[in-house]
Amino acid sequence: MKIKWNDKYLTVSVYAVITFVVCLLIVLVTYKIPSIVSTVKDFFSAISAVLWGFVIAYLLDPIMVRIEKLLKLLIEKKQPHPRLCRTAASIISVLIGMGIIAALIAIIVPQMFESIQGILNNMNLYLENIYKWINKVLENSPDLAAYANNAFDQMRMSVMGILNNIGPNLAEWGSKIKTGATGIIGGIGNFIIGFIVAIYFLIDKDKFIAQGRKLATACLPQSPREHLFSLLARTNKSVVGFLSGKILDSAIIGVICFIVMKIMRLDYALLISVIIGVTNIIPFFGPIIGAVPAGLLLLLSDPKQALVFVIMVILLQQFDGNILGPRILGDSTGLSPFWVMFAIFVGGGMFGFPGMVLGVPIFAVLYDVVKDVVESVLKQKGLSPNTDDYYTDGSVLPGSEGAVKRDIVAEIVARFRHHPEEKTEKEEE
């Protein structure tokens, strides 16, 4: 029996089968999401040392480039030695990075442990100071003071209960600490191995880039390939510029905070300065995130110091936002405050602290790409790509014939308003 195929119904049948297969795949993927997510996490955990190496190499690349240029001036006077200069520059830059981290750990960690130990030892004294301060401030409002004292007593009982339960639950906590410590040690090990991997990334950086271009050239047509290269170049420029500038800016803010706190003789100067400096890397919300725990810490020690600290942080962030930050970063993102907040929320919700830091520059690149696409489409339609032209009621689109006529009428009216005498003289003639 010979089947007579109808092209119309055959096409519909093929599309129906494709639709069914796609829906089936979506159902299977949705059903297997937990196992897929677990597999992806295991994969990234297995290559975490490689990921650390890539991140370290990416951050140290500007240092390596400068060292390589210096070595070429010193070594390549008679004969070029590109491989030797690149290898030596990569090793020196990695050693510089390890030295900076080791110096920070040696300086900061002991004093941080000392500060934390002092907080735990003087917890009763701090709580008593807050109790006295509340009663002194609210001495003219007995009802409000009683309510505040009741709330404070409940908080103190909770804190002391946690501290008192440390001893009885030490065995249970010990197993949890052991498990956590194993993960931390493993993470530190991957981080250390990452420095070794970073050397290989830096040495063969040009080769990896060439291989990526080769793969893109083989798989993509010319136009999409050029757009991809342009997008990657813009992303690299945005992320490197933002990260390097933000790290420098946050380091300066941390040092200034430490100096000012020492001059004002505020407690826990180093610990709080580290908190302020690290959280300042997060755009927009960083100062608030750092100031809240630091202010609460000083509130336990001395409420007056907490008030002085809040005023100091406000002045410091004004200096950073209006003077220091613009000079170092400039308008590196070009985003409005709303989109900055949006990028921080999305990046932080999906990837935690790294997402909060990298979300802004990456979103800035995506925003720029979408802006270019929209403006290109508008130009193809003969419409204005300028956003200011769209602050209208929407009845006439900018660039259309009606908009041109309306602009001519508006120009005539404006001239008449600015030169009424000339209009009168022409009418008299």
SETORPA-110566 format. One record per residue (C-alpha): residue number from 1; residue in three letters; x, y, z. Coordinates in steps of 0.25 Angstrom, whole numbers. Layout:
residues N
PT,nr,rest,east,north,up
PT,NUM,ALA,X,Y,Z
...
end
This chain:
residues 429
PT,nr,rest,east,north,up
PT,1,MET,0,0,0
PT,2,LYS,6,13,-4
PT,3,ILE,4,25,5
PT,4,LYS,1,39,-2
PT,5,TRP,8,49,7
PT,6,ASN,2,63,8
PT,7,ASP,13,73,10
PT,8,LYS,3,82,19
PT,9,TYR,-1,71,28
PT,10,LEU,13,65,28
PT,11,THR,19,79,33
PT,12,VAL,8,80,44
PT,13,SER,11,66,49
PT,14,VAL,26,68,49
PT,15,TYR,24,81,57
PT,16,ALA,14,73,67
PT,17,VAL,25,63,69
PT,18,ILE,36,73,72
PT,19,THR,27,80,81
PT,20,PHE,23,67,89
PT,21,VAL,38,64,90
PT,22,VAL,42,78,95
PT,23,CYS,30,77,105
PT,24,LEU,35,63,109
PT,25,LEU,49,68,111
PT,26,ILE,44,80,120
PT,27,VAL,36,70,129
PT,28,LEU,48,61,130
PT,29,VAL,58,73,133
PT,30,THR,48,79,143
PT,31,TYR,46,65,150
PT,32,LYS,61,63,151
PT,33,ILE,65,77,155
PT,34,PRO,70,72,169
PT,35,SER,79,62,163
PT,36,ILE,83,71,152
PT,37,VAL,87,82,162
PT,38,SER,94,72,171
PT,39,THR,102,67,159
PT,40,VAL,106,81,155
PT,41,LYS,110,85,170
PT,42,ASP,118,72,170
PT,43,PHE,125,76,157
PT,44,PHE,128,90,162
PT,45,SER,133,84,175
PT,46,ALA,142,75,168
PT,47,ILE,149,86,159
PT,48,SER,148,97,170
PT,49,ALA,164,97,170
PT,50,VAL,163,100,155
PT,51,LEU,153,111,158
PT,52,TRP,161,117,169
PT,53,GLY,173,117,159
PT,54,PHE,165,124,148
PT,55,VAL,160,135,158
PT,56,ILE,174,137,164
PT,57,ALA,180,138,150
PT,58,TYR,169,148,146
PT,59,LEU,172,157,157
PT,60,LEU,187,156,156
PT,61,ASP,188,158,141
PT,62,PRO,190,173,142
PT,63,ILE,201,171,151
PT,64,MET,207,160,143
PT,65,VAL,206,169,130
PT,66,ARG,214,180,137
PT,67,ILE,225,171,142
PT,68,GLU,226,165,129
PT,69,LYS,229,178,122
PT,70,LEU,239,182,132
PT,71,LEU,246,168,131
PT,72,LYS,246,170,116
PT,73,LEU,254,183,117
PT,74,LEU,264,177,127
PT,75,ILE,266,163,120
PT,76,GLU,263,165,105
PT,77,LYS,274,175,102
PT,78,LYS,281,166,92
PT,79,GLN,272,154,89
PT,80,PRO,257,152,92
PT,81,HIS,253,142,103
PT,82,PRO,238,143,103
PT,83,ARG,235,130,110
PT,84,LEU,245,133,121
PT,85,CYS,240,147,123
PT,86,ARG,225,141,124
PT,87,THR,229,130,133
PT,88,ALA,237,139,142
PT,89,ALA,226,149,142
PT,90,SER,215,139,145
PT,91,ILE,223,133,157
PT,92,ILE,226,147,163
PT,93,SER,212,152,162
PT,94,VAL,207,139,169
PT,95,LEU,217,141,180
PT,96,ILE,213,155,181
PT,97,GLY,198,151,183
PT,98,MET,202,140,193
PT,99,GLY,211,150,201
PT,100,ILE,199,160,202
PT,101,ILE,190,150,207
PT,102,ALA,200,144,217
PT,103,ALA,203,158,222
PT,104,LEU,188,161,224
PT,105,ILE,186,148,231
PT,106,ALA,198,150,240
PT,107,ILE,194,164,244
PT,108,ILE,179,163,245
PT,109,VAL,175,149,249
PT,110,PRO,182,150,263
PT,111,GLN,176,163,267
PT,112,MET,163,158,262
PT,113,PHE,163,146,271
PT,114,GLU,168,155,282
PT,115,SER,156,165,280
PT,116,ILE,146,153,279
PT,117,GLN,152,147,292
PT,118,GLY,151,161,299
PT,119,ILE,136,162,295
PT,120,LEU,133,148,301
PT,121,ASN,140,151,314
PT,122,ASN,134,164,316
PT,123,MET,120,161,311
PT,124,ASN,113,163,325
PT,125,LEU,120,176,326
PT,126,TYR,115,180,313
PT,127,LEU,101,176,315
PT,128,GLU,101,184,329
PT,129,ASN,106,196,322
PT,130,ILE,95,196,312
PT,131,TYR,85,194,324
PT,132,LYS,90,206,331
PT,133,TRP,90,214,318
PT,134,ILE,76,211,315
PT,135,ASN,71,215,329
PT,136,LYS,79,228,329
PT,137,VAL,73,232,315
PT,138,LEU,59,228,319
PT,139,GLU,59,233,333
PT,140,ASN,48,243,331
PT,141,SER,39,232,324
PT,142,PRO,37,221,334
PT,143,ASP,27,213,326
PT,144,LEU,36,213,313
PT,145,ALA,48,210,322
PT,146,ALA,41,198,328
PT,147,TYR,37,193,314
PT,148,ALA,51,195,309
PT,149,ASN,57,188,322
PT,150,ASN,48,176,320
PT,151,ALA,52,174,305
PT,152,PHE,67,176,309
PT,153,ASP,65,165,320
PT,154,GLN,60,155,310
PT,155,MET,71,158,301
PT,156,ARG,81,157,312
PT,157,MET,75,143,316
PT,158,SER,76,138,302
PT,159,VAL,90,142,300
PT,160,MET,94,137,313
PT,161,GLY,86,124,311
PT,162,ILE,94,122,298
PT,163,LEU,107,124,305
PT,164,ASN,104,115,316
PT,165,ASN,99,104,306
PT,166,ILE,113,104,300
PT,167,GLY,119,94,311
PT,168,PRO,108,84,311
PT,169,ASN,106,83,296
PT,170,LEU,121,84,294
PT,171,ALA,122,69,289
PT,172,GLU,110,71,279
PT,173,TRP,116,84,274
PT,174,GLY,130,77,273
PT,175,SER,125,68,263
PT,176,LYS,119,79,255
PT,177,ILE,131,88,256
PT,178,LYS,139,76,252
PT,179,THR,131,74,239
PT,180,GLY,131,89,236
PT,181,ALA,146,89,239
PT,182,THR,148,78,229
PT,183,GLY,141,86,219
PT,184,ILE,149,99,222
PT,185,ILE,162,91,221
PT,186,GLY,158,86,208
PT,187,GLY,154,99,203
PT,188,ILE,167,105,208
PT,189,GLY,175,94,201
PT,190,ASN,168,97,188
PT,191,PHE,171,111,190
PT,192,ILE,186,108,192
PT,193,ILE,186,99,180
PT,194,GLY,179,110,172
PT,195,PHE,191,119,173
PT,196,ILE,199,107,166
PT,197,VAL,188,106,155
PT,198,ALA,188,121,154
PT,199,ILE,203,121,149
PT,200,TYR,200,111,138
PT,201,PHE,188,120,134
PT,202,LEU,197,132,134
PT,203,ILE,208,126,126
PT,204,ASP,199,120,115
PT,205,LYS,189,132,115
PT,206,ASP,191,135,101
PT,207,LYS,190,121,96
PT,208,PHE,176,119,104
PT,209,ILE,171,132,97
PT,210,ALA,175,127,83
PT,211,GLN,169,113,86
PT,212,GLY,156,120,90
PT,213,ARG,156,129,77
PT,214,LYS,159,116,69
PT,215,LEU,147,109,74
PT,216,ALA,138,121,72
PT,217,THR,143,123,58
PT,218,ALA,140,108,55
PT,219,CYS,126,108,61
PT,220,LEU,120,122,59
PT,221,PRO,118,130,46
PT,222,GLN,126,143,45
PT,223,SER,115,153,50
PT,224,PRO,111,145,63
PT,225,ARG,126,143,65
PT,226,GLU,130,157,65
PT,227,HIS,118,161,74
PT,228,LEU,123,150,84
PT,229,PHE,137,155,84
PT,230,SER,132,169,86
PT,231,LEU,123,165,97
PT,232,LEU,135,157,104
PT,233,ALA,144,169,102
PT,234,ARG,134,179,109
PT,235,THR,131,169,120
PT,236,ASN,146,168,123
PT,237,LYS,148,183,123
PT,238,SER,136,185,132
PT,239,VAL,139,174,142
PT,240,VAL,154,177,143
PT,241,GLY,152,192,144
PT,242,PHE,142,191,154
PT,243,LEU,148,180,163
PT,244,SER,162,187,163
PT,245,GLY,156,200,166
PT,246,LYS,147,195,176
PT,247,ILE,157,187,183
PT,248,LEU,167,199,184
PT,249,ASP,155,208,188
PT,250,SER,151,199,199
PT,251,ALA,166,197,204
PT,252,ILE,167,212,205
PT,253,ILE,154,213,213
PT,254,GLY,158,202,222
PT,255,VAL,171,209,225
PT,256,ILE,165,222,228
PT,257,CYS,154,216,237
PT,258,PHE,166,209,245
PT,259,ILE,173,223,246
PT,260,VAL,161,231,250
PT,261,MET,156,220,260
PT,262,LYS,170,220,267
PT,263,ILE,171,235,268
PT,264,MET,157,235,274
PT,265,ARG,161,223,283
PT,266,LEU,149,215,279
PT,267,ASP,150,200,283
PT,268,TYR,152,188,273
PT,269,ALA,158,198,263
PT,270,LEU,165,187,254
PT,271,LEU,153,177,254
PT,272,ILE,143,188,251
PT,273,SER,152,194,240
PT,274,VAL,154,180,233
PT,275,ILE,138,179,234
PT,276,ILE,136,192,227
PT,277,GLY,147,190,217
PT,278,VAL,142,176,212
PT,279,THR,127,180,212
PT,280,ASN,130,193,205
PT,281,ILE,134,185,192
PT,282,ILE,119,182,191
PT,283,PRO,113,194,183
PT,284,PHE,102,203,189
PT,285,PHE,98,194,201
PT,286,GLY,113,191,206
PT,287,PRO,114,202,215
PT,288,ILE,101,199,222
PT,289,ILE,104,184,223
PT,290,GLY,118,187,230
PT,291,ALA,113,198,239
PT,292,VAL,101,190,245
PT,293,PRO,110,179,252
PT,294,ALA,121,189,255
PT,295,GLY,111,198,262
PT,296,LEU,105,187,270
PT,297,LEU,119,183,274
PT,298,LEU,122,196,279
PT,299,LEU,108,198,286
PT,300,LEU,111,186,294
PT,301,SER,125,192,298
PT,302,ASP,120,207,300
PT,303,PRO,108,213,295
PT,304,LYS,115,226,294
PT,305,GLN,125,220,285
PT,306,ALA,114,214,276
PT,307,LEU,108,228,274
PT,308,VAL,122,234,270
PT,309,PHE,124,222,261
PT,310,VAL,111,224,253
PT,311,ILE,114,239,251
PT,312,MET,129,235,246
PT,313,VAL,123,225,237
PT,314,ILE,113,234,231
PT,315,LEU,124,245,228
PT,316,LEU,134,234,223
PT,317,GLN,123,228,213
PT,318,GLN,120,243,208
PT,319,PHE,135,244,206
PT,320,ASP,136,231,198
PT,321,GLY,123,233,190
PT,322,ASN,125,248,186
PT,323,ILE,141,249,185
PT,324,LEU,149,236,186
PT,325,GLY,140,227,179
PT,326,PRO,137,236,167
PT,327,ARG,152,239,165
PT,328,ILE,156,224,166
PT,329,LEU,144,217,159
PT,330,GLY,138,229,151
PT,331,ASP,125,225,145
PT,332,SER,130,211,142
PT,333,THR,116,205,142
PT,334,GLY,107,215,136
PT,335,LEU,95,209,143
PT,336,SER,84,217,151
PT,337,PRO,83,214,166
PT,338,PHE,71,205,163
PT,339,TRP,78,196,154
PT,340,VAL,90,195,163
PT,341,MET,80,190,174
PT,342,PHE,74,181,164
PT,343,ALA,87,175,160
PT,344,ILE,92,173,175
PT,345,PHE,79,166,179
PT,346,VAL,79,157,167
PT,347,GLY,94,154,168
PT,348,GLY,94,152,183
PT,349,GLY,81,143,183
PT,350,MET,87,134,172
PT,351,PHE,102,134,176
PT,352,GLY,104,140,190
PT,353,PHE,115,150,193
PT,354,PRO,122,148,179
PT,355,GLY,109,151,172
PT,356,MET,107,163,180
PT,357,VAL,121,168,176
PT,358,LEU,121,163,161
PT,359,GLY,106,165,159
PT,360,VAL,108,180,156
PT,361,PRO,119,181,146
PT,362,ILE,113,168,138
PT,363,PHE,99,174,138
PT,364,ALA,105,187,133
PT,365,VAL,110,180,121
PT,366,LEU,97,173,119
PT,367,TYR,90,186,120
PT,368,ASP,99,193,110
PT,369,VAL,97,181,100
PT,370,VAL,82,182,101
PT,371,LYS,83,197,100
PT,372,ASP,91,196,87
PT,373,VAL,81,186,81
PT,374,VAL,69,195,84
PT,375,GLU,76,207,78
PT,376,SER,80,199,66
PT,377,VAL,66,194,64
PT,378,LEU,60,209,65
PT,379,LYS,70,214,55
PT,380,GLN,66,203,45
PT,381,LYS,52,208,47
PT,382,GLY,56,222,45
PT,383,LEU,52,226,59
PT,384,SER,61,234,69
PT,385,PRO,70,226,78
PT,386,ASN,71,237,89
PT,387,THR,63,234,101
PT,388,ASP,60,249,104
PT,389,ASP,51,249,91
PT,390,TYR,42,239,98
PT,391,TYR,38,248,110
PT,392,THR,24,250,103
PT,393,ASP,10,246,104
PT,394,GLY,13,235,93
PT,395,SER,3,241,83
PT,396,VAL,14,243,73
PT,397,LEU,27,235,72
PT,398,PRO,40,243,71
PT,399,GLY,46,243,57
PT,400,SER,32,241,50
PT,401,GLU,26,251,41
PT,402,GLY,16,255,51
PT,403,ALA,27,258,61
PT,404,VAL,35,266,51
PT,405,LYS,23,275,48
PT,406,ARG,20,276,63
PT,407,ASP,35,280,65
PT,408,ILE,34,291,54
PT,409,VAL,21,297,61
PT,410,ALA,28,297,74
PT,411,GLU,40,304,68
PT,412,ILE,31,315,62
PT,413,VAL,24,317,75
PT,414,ALA,37,317,83
PT,415,ARG,43,328,73
PT,416,PHE,30,336,75
PT,417,ARG,31,336,90
PT,418,HIS,46,340,90
PT,419,HIS,45,351,79
PT,420,PRO,31,357,80
PT,421,GLU,36,370,74
PT,422,GLU,41,364,62
PT,423,LYS,28,357,60
PT,424,THR,20,370,61
PT,425,GLU,29,377,51
PT,426,LYS,27,367,41
PT,427,GLU,13,367,43
PT,428,GLU,13,382,41
PT,429,GLU,21,381,28
end
